[in-house]
Amino acid sequence: MFDCDVLVIGGGIVGLSTAYALTRAAPGTRVTVLEKEQALASHQTGRNSGVIHSGIYYRPGSLKARFAVEGAAEMVKFCAEWDIPHEVTGKLVVATAREELPRLHALVQRGRENGIPVRELGPAQISEYEPRVRGLAAIHVGTTGICDYGAVSRRLAESSGARILYGAEVTVIDRRPWGVAVRTADGRVVRARVLVNCAGLHCDRIARLAGDDPGMRIVPFRGEYYELRDPSLVRGLVYPVPDPAFPFLGVHLTRGIDGGVHIGPNAVPALAREGYDWSVVRPRELAGTLAWPGSWAIARAHWRYGAGELRRSVSKRAFTEAVRRLLPVVSEADLRRADAGVRAQAVLRDGTLVDDFLIREAARTVHVLNAPSPAATASLPIGREVANRALALL
């Protein structure tokens, strides 16, 4: 009667980590993963900066803090075990203005509360790590690293033993007391005992298809990147001091596992769930975003911040000015466009940006409703958490 025990919607790193955790925790569990694209990790997983985050930014006791700290160590171990390119590089968080110093000090305290080794630096010590970076003060976070999350995803898929169906966009979900039946756009029907929703940018839509009110909407924010023509200008990872009012970390410098240096991302509204540039507009998705009261609440509360981000999106000069706060030697000519990503940010009706991972259960279903950064870092513990909840429903 059933095609599988657990059906996972979404072939990004969280969905694949869930499949991996399911078959490790309960060998013999039949798992199927539905991926609407023709390849794994095509969206958030494959379009980020590849950073293994330390967990320093997140509220002590939150899922983000706990899972990022655990996940960073586990990700390094996983990459080493499977010979996946990775490196523990450490990173600098640099204050470039006096008003940022109290926030930098608060970050030191938060890091220590989360059990993360942090070293405070003065201007001369900053130059020892990054000769071309300038700042009033900084902290060095030793547990930050980089890896290839696409390779991690492929290894998780292979090691899980799950059946993966590509080109399988979900259009209908029929949930009954006995289980769940899912129909895809190409007419395939898959029946399972339990459904797991790891659909990322489309997770709220999948929840509604299942008959559940998620109480939030995904509001997509595009993160645009440039890359340095001369990567020797930066040795490692350099971040600004974040504004705690926003879940975004600001434009930062990241030397990737391929040796290139990416600069970004900013955060601008995307006109489609997969709107990787301004030319991609999907009217139905845009209408859904505009119809959600939380979208307008964000715009009213943060219009000044948003205006600055929009300016940096349309003006390379403005983007370069933001970079020059950390790296004064850089010029417009040093930057060339790189691929953008889109962050799946859950927003409540009142405009609250959900600042923690959000996992909810319903009848025969587990929904992952907010898993933006640092979800790739935290994917192994997230996968275990989701898998344990799914197994409890079997």
Secondary structure, 3 states (H helix, E strand, C coil): CCCEEEEEECCCHHHHHHHHHHHHHCCCCCEEEEECCCCCCCCCCCCCCCEECCCCCCCCCCHHHHHHHHHHHHHHHHHHHCCCCEEECCEEEEECCHHHHHHHHHHHHHHHHCCCCEEEECHHHHHHHCCCCCCCEEEEECCCEEECHHHHHHHHHHHHCCEEEECCCEEEEEEECCEEEEEECCCCEEEEEEEEECCHHHHHHHHHHCCCCCCEEEEEEEEEEEEECCHHHCCCEEEECCCCCCCCCCCEEEECCCCCEEEECCCEECCCCCCCCCCCCCHHHHHHHHHCHHHHHHHHHCHHHHHHHHHHHHCHHHHHHHHHCCCCCCCHHHEEEEEEEEEEEEEECCCCECCCCEEEEECCEEEEEECCCCCCCCHHHHHHHHHHHHHHHC
